[in-house]
Amino acid sequence: MVPLKQIQARAKQLGLISFENLSRDNLIRAIQIKEGHDPCFDAPWCNLCEREGCFWREECQSVGISF
């Protein structure tokens, strides 16, 4: 699991502001949007993800719902 401080540092690098009140998952989704991706982190279908290059893929699939 990526530590929250590392996620917050990534958000700052991307120029996101006022994210301190976001939940961890919503912050990750905001980063996904800023990077031009769908905000799909921890979505019910994430275990079916085919995005091999996604930074969040491994963690997302470990917390996603299994079908």
trRosetta pair geometry for C-beta under 8 A, 3 or more apart (Angstrom, degrees):
i j d omega theta_ij theta_ji phi_ij phi_ji
1 59 5.9 104 -112 -129 54 120
2 6 5.3 -114 178 82 92 126
2 7 5.7 107 121 -57 116 95
2 56 7.8 -77 1 -111 138 75
2 59 6.3 -72 -5 -54 92 160
3 6 4.7 92 65 5 84 104
3 7 7.2 -152 99 -5 44 86
4 7 5.5 -55 -148 37 37 113
4 8 6.2 37 154 -19 69 105
4 24 5.8 -88 -104 -107 99 108
5 8 5.7 -52 -145 38 31 112
5 9 6.4 36 153 -22 64 104
6 9 5.6 -49 -147 34 32 113
6 10 6.6 35 152 -20 62 103
7 10 5.7 -53 -152 34 32 113
7 11 6.5 36 148 -22 64 104
7 24 6.7 88 67 -151 167 81
7 27 5.7 92 146 116 123 127
7 28 6.3 -59 -146 -76 130 79
7 31 7.2 -118 -165 -30 85 150
8 11 5.4 -50 -149 33 35 116
8 12 6.5 37 152 -20 65 102
8 19 7.2 177 -127 95 78 120
8 27 7.2 -34 -82 -177 63 151
9 12 5.7 -51 -150 34 33 112
9 13 6.5 37 150 -21 64 104
10 13 5.6 -52 -150 33 33 115
10 14 6.5 25 153 -13 64 108
10 31 5.9 31 119 -127 115 141
11 14 5.9 -63 -152 41 30 107
11 16 4.1 -64 -178 55 89 130
11 19 5.2 -89 166 54 152 164
11 27 6.1 -62 -70 -173 142 103
11 30 6.9 37 -123 96 113 115
11 31 5.7 -96 -89 -79 77 103
11 34 7.9 121 -134 20 64 158
12 15 7.6 51 -179 -68 32 19
12 16 6.9 -82 -73 54 28 79
14 31 6.3 145 14 -132 161 77
14 34 4.6 83 162 135 138 146
14 35 7.1 -73 -120 -60 140 78
15 34 7.4 176 59 -156 84 135
16 19 5.1 34 138 -38 117 135
16 30 5.9 93 -130 138 146 122
16 31 7.1 -78 -31 -83 149 67
16 34 6.1 -91 -63 -64 106 155
18 21 7.5 -20 171 22 74 99
19 22 4.9 -39 -168 13 72 124
19 27 5.5 94 175 -119 120 99
19 30 6.3 -162 -119 80 123 161
22 26 4.3 -131 -172 94 102 111
22 27 4.4 134 105 -63 126 82
22 30 6.5 -46 -147 -10 170 139
23 26 4.6 86 52 13 82 104
23 27 6.9 -144 90 -9 40 87
24 27 5.8 -58 -151 33 27 112
24 28 6.6 28 152 -18 63 104
25 28 5.7 -53 -152 34 33 112
25 29 6.5 33 150 -18 65 105
25 41 6.0 -171 -159 110 77 116
25 42 5.3 -53 -138 30 123 145
26 29 5.4 -50 -146 37 37 114
26 30 6.4 43 151 -23 66 101
27 30 5.5 -49 -148 33 34 113
27 31 6.6 36 150 -19 63 102
28 31 5.6 -52 -153 35 34 113
28 32 6.5 39 148 -23 65 102
28 41 4.5 -6 114 13 122 177
28 42 7.8 88 76 -2 138 106
28 56 5.9 105 -173 -109 124 147
29 32 5.4 -47 -149 32 36 116
29 33 6.6 38 152 -19 65 101
29 39 3.7 58 -166 -163 96 107
29 40 7.7 146 -118 14 91 21
29 41 5.2 -131 -70 33 75 110
30 33 5.7 -50 -151 34 33 112
30 34 6.4 34 150 -19 65 107
30 39 7.4 32 -58 -117 29 123
31 34 5.6 -55 -146 38 33 112
31 35 6.2 25 156 -13 66 110
32 35 5.9 -65 -148 43 28 106
32 37 4.4 -81 -174 78 84 107
32 38 6.7 -30 151 89 125 33
32 39 4.9 145 80 -105 124 55
32 40 6.9 -148 171 24 164 63
32 41 6.2 -168 -32 -25 142 104
32 56 7.1 -57 -76 11 110 143
33 36 7.7 55 178 -62 30 16
33 37 7.1 -96 -74 63 25 61
33 39 5.2 -8 -53 -63 95 106
37 40 7.5 -89 145 15 101 96
37 51 7.6 73 -145 -146 127 159
37 54 7.0 111 -141 -116 159 104
40 43 4.6 -61 -167 -3 72 132
40 45 7.7 -60 -165 72 116 92
40 46 6.1 152 147 -92 98 95
40 49 7.2 146 120 -99 137 117
40 60 7.6 55 113 -160 83 150
41 46 7.1 41 -154 -102 25 147
41 56 5.3 -49 -105 145 108 154
41 60 5.3 -120 -141 -103 65 116
42 46 6.1 -56 -106 -10 12 156
42 60 5.8 -126 -56 -139 52 79
42 63 5.5 -30 -112 99 98 119
42 64 6.3 -163 -136 -86 46 70
43 46 4.9 127 55 -44 73 95
43 64 7.3 1 70 -123 46 108
44 64 7.1 123 -151 -164 22 90
44 65 4.9 -16 -144 36 71 131
45 48 5.1 -47 177 36 82 116
45 49 7.6 122 126 -55 75 71
45 64 7.7 -55 91 -165 14 130
46 49 5.2 -2 -166 -35 56 117
46 60 4.6 -110 173 155 141 108
46 61 6.0 -143 132 -84 95 54
46 63 8.0 8 79 74 142 75
46 64 3.9 -145 69 -96 102 140
46 65 7.9 100 37 28 86 67
47 61 5.3 104 -111 -141 61 80
47 64 4.3 -171 -43 100 86 134
47 65 6.9 -120 -6 74 122 45
47 66 5.8 63 -34 -102 175 57
47 67 7.0 -172 72 3 129 87
48 67 7.7 14 -51 9 109 131
49 54 7.0 -60 165 28 137 148
49 57 5.9 -157 111 -135 141 93
49 60 6.7 45 -9 102 157 129
49 61 6.5 -119 35 -72 118 102
51 54 4.0 55 120 -27 118 118
51 57 5.9 -156 88 -86 88 120
52 57 7.2 4 -142 -71 20 174
53 57 7.9 121 78 -21 17 137
54 57 4.1 114 75 -47 103 99
54 60 7.5 -24 119 16 133 139
56 59 5.6 -71 -167 54 64 106
56 60 4.9 68 138 -34 93 113
57 60 5.7 -62 -140 38 23 112
57 61 6.2 16 166 -14 64 109
58 61 6.2 -60 -148 38 24 105
58 62 6.5 22 155 -20 61 110
59 62 5.7 -60 -151 34 32 112
59 63 6.7 7 160 -2 67 109
60 63 6.5 -74 -153 45 28 94
60 64 6.0 40 154 -44 67 110
61 64 5.4 -41 -133 16 34 122
